[in-house]
Amino acid sequence: MIWNIFRPVTLTDKLYKNFVDTGYVPERIIRLLAFKIIKAETLTKEEMAVFIEYTSEIEDMIKVLTKQK
């Protein structure tokens, strides 16, 4: 499979199942959730589950994306 940099990033069922099974999500999902928080978008229940587990990483990503210290 060729990776397409222009495809939208989403928390797919496969990624969510892997998160439930292993506790891991790729950095692109952390970035996605950070952008959604910055834009004040509503998170899905699956995204909220990831957010709860990765709150500090998402907060760090928000700081990077908004260039806060």
C-alpha angles and dihedrals in degrees: 000000000000115000112234114207090197098057115105116259114238137163096250124200088253093053091046092049089050089050091051091048099042108013090237131124126173120254091251088067091050088052091047092053091046090054091047091051091048090051091045092238121161115256122225117239089258092050089048090054090053091045091054091051096042102034096130093047091049091048089051090050090050089054091051093047093047093036094236120157 
